[in-house]
Amino acid sequence: MPRRITPIPCKPWTLNGLSDRLIVSHYENNYGSAVRSLNSIQSRLAELDPTSVSVYEIRALKQAELSAMGSVAMRVLYFGSLGGDGAVLFTGSGSGTKLAGSVSAALAQNFGSVADWQREFVGLANALSGGSGWVVLTYSRQDCKLYNQLAFDDSQAMLDAAPLLALDMYEHAYQMEFGANATAYIDAFMRNVDWTAVDNRLTHATSRAALAPGSSSAEAVASISPEELAAKRATGESLQIIDARPRFHFSRSLDMMEGAVYGNPERVHEWAADLSPTSPVVVYCSYGFNVGCAVAGVLRERGFDARFLDVRGYVALPPHAAGDFDHGDVHLNSGRMFVAHTANNTLDATKSWWDRSQMVWPGIAAVSACW
């Protein structure tokens, strides 16, 4: 279905310092053109057979589609940000919309103060004067923070984030009225920000959860870090350690952590009956997360104190690494997990970290390798 042009949300004749002629021209010629271009591109894409069209044509069309979609979305946001009276905030005069408490608090928390936010936002806009792009106040769902972002074209945007306020710094947005005086245009824009609209976007953005990097249910399952596991083993605590690598992984290497037993993750309901209900269970798998997490979750449902060994974020020692090597360290290398327990806390530099035929070095009491 073709994209329809959204009615202009603001009343151009009521804006302070931005003429009706400038806003209407921008809306009709630039926003309208972006919508028409997007419809044309998507119509052409719908006609194509991706298996027979030339690769350069499909690449060009998809790149153009991304840019046109960004152009439409950013201009809807731009016009939707106008219509208030930003002067109420920064000069104390005017009768327009005031800054909502939630927006004021968020700006102060992330930038120090509202004035500090304004100084940075305006400074970024001035940096684009004579060029092109966007200045966008954005809420990131990943870390729940606000950022002032520079976008140098219509297709640049922060991932998993919600734009709250957008300032168009392409020359067509101001040249008709301000010529090369971008600073005056920026000041006029700030006098017309509709802070109620910004507040509504912030409320909507903060009500939505961030995109999870993996299974969202996995974060609820209890985990144990390599350091915590090493500490428990050092105290002699009774632990039931389960190697839960999928069968096809386990068949490629039989090396296991010291004291571990193998449990096929597809048959957990069978071997769980052999576990002691009084001793904690630690489950590890090939990559330290998905399978081990799922198995630990099943065991916890059956009443066991089960945790998965979470080794996400650990990095490998380089080949022929030497020096201090902490007891119980875990390292990842090319998808393999190594848990080493040393007798003298020293890694023998003559042995290759990459050589599977030399999995146990002098002084290392146990090594587990998970593929």
C-alpha positions, 0 to 999 in steps of 0.5 A: 500500500502506498505511503500517504503524506501525513497532514502537517501537525503544526500551524505554520502561520503561528510559528515564531520566526519561521515563516509560513512560506518556509515551512510550507515549501519545506513540507510540500517540496521536500517531505512530499518528494520523499514520500513520493520517492519512497512509493516509487522505489517500493513499487519498483522493488515489488515488481522485481524478482530478487533471484533474477535481477542484477545485484547492482540494481537490487543493491541500489534500490534497497539503499535508496529505499533505506534513505527514503524511509529515513527521510520520511520518518525524520521529516515527520518528526521534524514537523511534529516537533514544531508548534510550541513555544520553546521561549517559555523554557529558555527566556521565561516569556511567551505563552506556549507549552512548557517543558514537562517535568519528566523531560526536564529531569531526563535532560538534567540527569543525562546532560547536567542541566537543561541549559547544558543540553541546549548548549550541546544540541545547538553546538552540534547544529552549528557544526552542520551549518553550511553542510547537511544532516540532522541533529537528533535528541535520542533515547537509547533503550539499551542503556536508558540514556539520552544522547544528542546525535549527529546524522550526516544523511537520512539513513543514519540512526542509533539502533534500538533507540527512539528519536525525540526531537529532530532539527533539519540542517539541510539547507533547504530547511532554512536557506529561503528565509535565512540564507547562510545564517544558519545560527538564526534558523537554529535559534528560531527552531528552538523558540518553536519546540513543542515540548509536549510532543517531546514528552509524549515521545519520551513516555512512549519510548521508556514504556517499551523494553530494549531489544534483547541480545538473545533469549529474553527468558534466559536472563531470569535463570540463575548463573555463576561466573567463572570467578565464583565457581573457582572460589567455591571449588577452592573451598571444597564445596560439594558441587555437581558439575554437568557438561551439557554440550550437545552430543555432536559437540561432545563427540568432537572432544571428550575433554571435560572439566575436572569432576564433571559428568556428561549430561545430554541436554536432550535427555535432561529429564532422564539423568536429572533423577541421578542428581543429589537434591542437596548439592548445588548444580553447575551446568556448562555448555559449548559457548557458555550460555544458551544450552547451559542456561536452558538445562539449568532452567529445567533443573531449577523447575525440578527443584535443584539449585542449578546455575549455568556457567556464564562465560559471555564476554571472556577473551582468550589468552594469545598463543604462547601466553606467559606470566601469571595465570589465575586459578580457575580462569576461563577464556574463550578462543574461536568458540572454545571455552577453557577453564584452567586450574593451575598448581603454581598459577603459571602458564607454561609458555612453551605450550601452544594455546591453539594445539589440541594435542597439548591440552594439559600443560605442566602445572595445570591440574585440569583443563576443560575445552568446550566446542 
